[in-house]
Amino acid sequence: MKFTQLCYLPVWYLKNVIFRKHGPLQTVLFVTDYCNLKCKHCFEMGHQCKEMKSIDKIREELIYAHSMGSRFLDLEGGEPTIYRYTDENGRTYDINDVIALAKECGFNSVTITTNAQMPFEWVKADFVWVSLDGFREYHDAVRGEGAFAKLEENIRRYHELAKDEKGRPRRLGANIAVNNINKDSVRDTLMYVKDSPYLDSIAVNFHTPYPGTEELMLSMEDRCRIIDEVIELKKAGCPVQNSVSGLKIMKRRGFKKNCWISNFIITDGTRFRACPGETLGICDDCGFCMAGEMYAVMHLKPDTLIAGMKLRL
Ligand SMILES: C[S@@+](CC[C@H](N)C(=O)[O-])C[C@H]1O[C@@H](n2cnc3c(N)ncnc32)[C@H](O)[C@@H]1O
């Protein structure tokens, strides 16, 4: 991120937090609902395999989000790396065209989350997260037989082939959603990331009970126990992206959310000013630790501000 882009952050904070003109800093844009997996914890809309958003629609949505003040983009799906759209002139667009378009529209940084089931070293996002829902058989129990082996092969490829502007291997983060299937694998997963030559950090999230997936949600007792374990592992040197302040807030059910910091535009084009979980009435049980991080940012917790900067720079 350039210095001028960095200067936008205090300006945004002043306008949106101090003067309460609530508008997004980040946009979560769903580009497709096509997916090559059918994970047990995923919402139904995540793998319907019906819609590739047109590039014109994506351009319109990016211009809209940017005009609202958003400068960080996270591309989601479905599986964003399988995004392909062919226009009336026969030109086919992929996720790199969406990333280039976002930069043209003025976004400072574009991130993506992938299931890493296919090679993805060609993806030009500023930062890539791979979903790692447990160590070996735990990951496969959530995501399907053989998913962990494919992930391992493709993160190794990414490390070997994807280079930054100085020719160094690009950073790669993991993301775990802890649920009732993989809760006993958290320590092994964090240790796996710590020892991995290919992954440099892991973001910890908890299951969010989308309709049809409620039984995978952890009890509050389990969640608190796992948060304590994650904090202990972080203090012992595991590269956990979450800040300690953000994690501690996730132990409190029903804390005040500031989810207007991210706006969401889903695959059918519906625009939400905040997380769509609000319309489902599941905010009190939300497991996305970004909610805790946002709360801590609003309260200017130094460790959270540093964790955020580390990720974005
Ligand atoms: C919906 S997936 C889409 C991107 C890509 N296909 C993938 O699997 O990473 C994005 C992230 O949301 C997480 N996720 C899906 N359902 C969830 C739930 N109910 N609670 C918490 N995280 C969830 C996934 O584990 C993944 O890391």
The ligand as an SDF file (V2000), in Angstrom:
LIG
                    3D

 27 29  0  0  0  0  0  0  0  0999 V2000
  -17.6750  -19.3730    1.7290 C   0  0  0  0  0  0  0  0  0  0  0  0
  -15.9550  -19.7300    1.5020 S   0  0  0  0  0  0  0  0  0  0  0  0
  -15.7230  -19.2150   -0.1910 C   0  0  0  0  0  0  0  0  0  0  0  0
  -14.3050  -19.2410   -0.6700 C   0  0  0  0  0  0  0  0  0  0  0  0
  -13.7360  -20.6080   -1.0250 C   0  0  0  0  0  0  0  0  0  0  0  0
  -14.5850  -21.4120   -1.7900 N   0  0  0  0  0  0  0  0  0  0  0  0
  -13.2390  -21.3410    0.1930 C   0  0  0  0  0  0  0  0  0  0  0  0
  -13.6970  -22.4330    0.4700 O   0  0  0  0  0  0  0  0  0  0  0  0
  -12.3620  -20.8140    0.8630 O   0  0  0  0  0  0  0  0  0  0  0  0
  -15.1450  -18.4240    2.4180 C   0  0  0  0  0  0  0  0  0  0  0  0
  -14.7690  -18.7660    3.8340 C   0  0  0  0  0  0  0  0  0  0  0  0
  -15.9470  -18.8310    4.6210 O   0  0  0  0  0  0  0  0  0  0  0  0
  -15.7960  -19.8860    5.5480 C   0  0  0  0  0  0  0  0  0  0  0  0
  -17.1270  -20.3400    5.9630 N   0  0  0  0  0  0  0  0  0  0  0  0
  -18.0610  -20.9650    5.2250 C   0  0  0  0  0  0  0  0  0  0  0  0
  -19.1460  -21.2300    5.9680 N   0  0  0  0  0  0  0  0  0  0  0  0
  -18.8940  -20.7660    7.2020 C   0  0  0  0  0  0  0  0  0  0  0  0
  -19.6330  -20.7370    8.4230 C   0  0  0  0  0  0  0  0  0  0  0  0
  -20.8490  -21.2670    8.5150 N   0  0  0  0  0  0  0  0  0  0  0  0
  -19.0700  -20.1640    9.4960 N   0  0  0  0  0  0  0  0  0  0  0  0
  -17.8270  -19.6340    9.4340 C   0  0  0  0  0  0  0  0  0  0  0  0
  -17.0730  -19.6300    8.3140 N   0  0  0  0  0  0  0  0  0  0  0  0
  -17.6080  -20.1920    7.2150 C   0  0  0  0  0  0  0  0  0  0  0  0
  -15.0410  -20.9390    4.7810 C   0  0  0  0  0  0  0  0  0  0  0  0
  -14.4050  -21.8810    5.6340 O   0  0  0  0  0  0  0  0  0  0  0  0
  -14.0510  -20.0980    3.9980 C   0  0  0  0  0  0  0  0  0  0  0  0
  -12.8570  -19.9130    4.7100 O   0  0  0  0  0  0  0  0  0  0  0  0
  1  2  1  0
  2  3  1  0
  2 10  1  0
  3  4  1  0
  4  5  1  0
  5  6  1  0
  5  7  1  0
  7  8  2  0
  7  9  1  0
 10 11  1  0
 11 12  1  0
 11 26  1  0
 12 13  1  0
 13 14  1  0
 13 24  1  0
 14 15  1  0
 14 23  1  0
 15 16  2  0
 16 17  1  0
 17 18  1  0
 17 23  2  0
 18 19  1  0
 18 20  2  0
 20 21  1  0
 21 22  2  0
 22 23  1  0
 24 25  1  0
 24 26  1  0
 26 27  1  0
M  CHG  2   2   1   9  -1
M  END
$$$$
